[in-house]
Amino acid sequence: MAINLSAMDIRTSKLELINMIIKIENFEFIEKLKEMITLEKTDFWDELSVSEKY
């Protein structure tokens, strides 16, 4: 089941995520989060079907 988010939904989700991260005070958790993001190698665009891309 594909999730179809509009650009506005994605921007809103990103801003919500940024807001949550800003409030985190646990340094170890921030480091784990940074590592997870850094290690993420899959580009979501490559995983989309042709119909989802266009």
PyMOL CGO cylinders between C-alpha atoms (Angstrom):
from pymol import cmd
from pymol.cgo import CYLINDER

trace = [
    CYLINDER, 0.00, 0.00, 0.00, 1.61, 3.23, -1.15, 0.3, 1, 1, 1, 1, 1, 1,
    CYLINDER, 1.61, 3.23, -1.15, 1.34, 6.38, 0.87, 0.3, 1, 1, 1, 1, 1, 1,
    CYLINDER, 1.34, 6.38, 0.87, 0.51, 9.40, -1.24, 0.3, 1, 1, 1, 1, 1, 1,
    CYLINDER, 0.51, 9.40, -1.24, 1.57, 12.53, 0.62, 0.3, 1, 1, 1, 1, 1, 1,
    CYLINDER, 1.57, 12.53, 0.62, 1.31, 15.92, -0.93, 0.3, 1, 1, 1, 1, 1, 1,
    CYLINDER, 1.31, 15.92, -0.93, 4.26, 18.30, -0.79, 0.3, 1, 1, 1, 1, 1, 1,
    CYLINDER, 4.26, 18.30, -0.79, 2.46, 20.25, 1.93, 0.3, 1, 1, 1, 1, 1, 1,
    CYLINDER, 2.46, 20.25, 1.93, 1.98, 17.10, 4.03, 0.3, 1, 1, 1, 1, 1, 1,
    CYLINDER, 1.98, 17.10, 4.03, 5.67, 16.27, 3.70, 0.3, 1, 1, 1, 1, 1, 1,
    CYLINDER, 5.67, 16.27, 3.70, 6.72, 19.80, 4.68, 0.3, 1, 1, 1, 1, 1, 1,
    CYLINDER, 6.72, 19.80, 4.68, 4.36, 19.72, 7.64, 0.3, 1, 1, 1, 1, 1, 1,
    CYLINDER, 4.36, 19.72, 7.64, 5.72, 16.35, 8.75, 0.3, 1, 1, 1, 1, 1, 1,
    CYLINDER, 5.72, 16.35, 8.75, 9.29, 17.60, 8.47, 0.3, 1, 1, 1, 1, 1, 1,
    CYLINDER, 9.29, 17.60, 8.47, 8.51, 20.69, 10.53, 0.3, 1, 1, 1, 1, 1, 1,
    CYLINDER, 8.51, 20.69, 10.53, 6.80, 18.56, 13.17, 0.3, 1, 1, 1, 1, 1, 1,
    CYLINDER, 6.80, 18.56, 13.17, 9.83, 16.28, 13.29, 0.3, 1, 1, 1, 1, 1, 1,
    CYLINDER, 9.83, 16.28, 13.29, 12.19, 19.23, 13.61, 0.3, 1, 1, 1, 1, 1, 1,
    CYLINDER, 12.19, 19.23, 13.61, 10.08, 20.59, 16.44, 0.3, 1, 1, 1, 1, 1, 1,
    CYLINDER, 10.08, 20.59, 16.44, 10.22, 17.24, 18.27, 0.3, 1, 1, 1, 1, 1, 1,
    CYLINDER, 10.22, 17.24, 18.27, 13.99, 16.98, 17.80, 0.3, 1, 1, 1, 1, 1, 1,
    CYLINDER, 13.99, 16.98, 17.80, 14.56, 20.49, 19.11, 0.3, 1, 1, 1, 1, 1, 1,
    CYLINDER, 14.56, 20.49, 19.11, 12.88, 19.53, 22.38, 0.3, 1, 1, 1, 1, 1, 1,
    CYLINDER, 12.88, 19.53, 22.38, 15.06, 16.44, 22.97, 0.3, 1, 1, 1, 1, 1, 1,
    CYLINDER, 15.06, 16.44, 22.97, 17.58, 16.94, 25.77, 0.3, 1, 1, 1, 1, 1, 1,
    CYLINDER, 17.58, 16.94, 25.77, 19.10, 13.44, 25.79, 0.3, 1, 1, 1, 1, 1, 1,
    CYLINDER, 19.10, 13.44, 25.79, 22.50, 13.70, 24.08, 0.3, 1, 1, 1, 1, 1, 1,
    CYLINDER, 22.50, 13.70, 24.08, 22.82, 9.93, 23.56, 0.3, 1, 1, 1, 1, 1, 1,
    CYLINDER, 22.82, 9.93, 23.56, 19.46, 9.82, 21.81, 0.3, 1, 1, 1, 1, 1, 1,
    CYLINDER, 19.46, 9.82, 21.81, 20.47, 12.72, 19.55, 0.3, 1, 1, 1, 1, 1, 1,
    CYLINDER, 20.47, 12.72, 19.55, 23.66, 10.87, 18.63, 0.3, 1, 1, 1, 1, 1, 1,
    CYLINDER, 23.66, 10.87, 18.63, 21.69, 7.70, 17.81, 0.3, 1, 1, 1, 1, 1, 1,
    CYLINDER, 21.69, 7.70, 17.81, 19.28, 9.72, 15.71, 0.3, 1, 1, 1, 1, 1, 1,
    CYLINDER, 19.28, 9.72, 15.71, 22.16, 11.35, 13.82, 0.3, 1, 1, 1, 1, 1, 1,
    CYLINDER, 22.16, 11.35, 13.82, 23.71, 7.94, 13.21, 0.3, 1, 1, 1, 1, 1, 1,
    CYLINDER, 23.71, 7.94, 13.21, 20.43, 6.50, 11.95, 0.3, 1, 1, 1, 1, 1, 1,
    CYLINDER, 20.43, 6.50, 11.95, 19.97, 9.38, 9.51, 0.3, 1, 1, 1, 1, 1, 1,
    CYLINDER, 19.97, 9.38, 9.51, 23.59, 9.20, 8.36, 0.3, 1, 1, 1, 1, 1, 1,
    CYLINDER, 23.59, 9.20, 8.36, 23.43, 5.44, 7.78, 0.3, 1, 1, 1, 1, 1, 1,
    CYLINDER, 23.43, 5.44, 7.78, 20.19, 5.66, 5.84, 0.3, 1, 1, 1, 1, 1, 1,
    CYLINDER, 20.19, 5.66, 5.84, 21.37, 5.02, 2.31, 0.3, 1, 1, 1, 1, 1, 1,
    CYLINDER, 21.37, 5.02, 2.31, 18.13, 4.37, 0.51, 0.3, 1, 1, 1, 1, 1, 1,
    CYLINDER, 18.13, 4.37, 0.51, 16.75, 7.25, -1.47, 0.3, 1, 1, 1, 1, 1, 1,
    CYLINDER, 16.75, 7.25, -1.47, 12.97, 7.04, -1.32, 0.3, 1, 1, 1, 1, 1, 1,
    CYLINDER, 12.97, 7.04, -1.32, 12.80, 8.28, -4.92, 0.3, 1, 1, 1, 1, 1, 1,
    CYLINDER, 12.80, 8.28, -4.92, 14.55, 5.11, -6.10, 0.3, 1, 1, 1, 1, 1, 1,
    CYLINDER, 14.55, 5.11, -6.10, 11.94, 2.98, -4.34, 0.3, 1, 1, 1, 1, 1, 1,
    CYLINDER, 11.94, 2.98, -4.34, 8.97, 4.64, -6.02, 0.3, 1, 1, 1, 1, 1, 1,
    CYLINDER, 8.97, 4.64, -6.02, 7.30, 3.07, -9.02, 0.3, 1, 1, 1, 1, 1, 1,
    CYLINDER, 7.30, 3.07, -9.02, 7.21, 5.01, -12.29, 0.3, 1, 1, 1, 1, 1, 1,
    CYLINDER, 7.21, 5.01, -12.29, 3.55, 5.86, -11.73, 0.3, 1, 1, 1, 1, 1, 1,
    CYLINDER, 3.55, 5.86, -11.73, 4.32, 7.20, -8.24, 0.3, 1, 1, 1, 1, 1, 1,
    CYLINDER, 4.32, 7.20, -8.24, 7.12, 9.40, -9.58, 0.3, 1, 1, 1, 1, 1, 1,
    CYLINDER, 7.12, 9.40, -9.58, 5.01, 11.05, -12.27, 0.3, 1, 1, 1, 1, 1, 1,
]
cmd.load_cgo(trace, "trace")
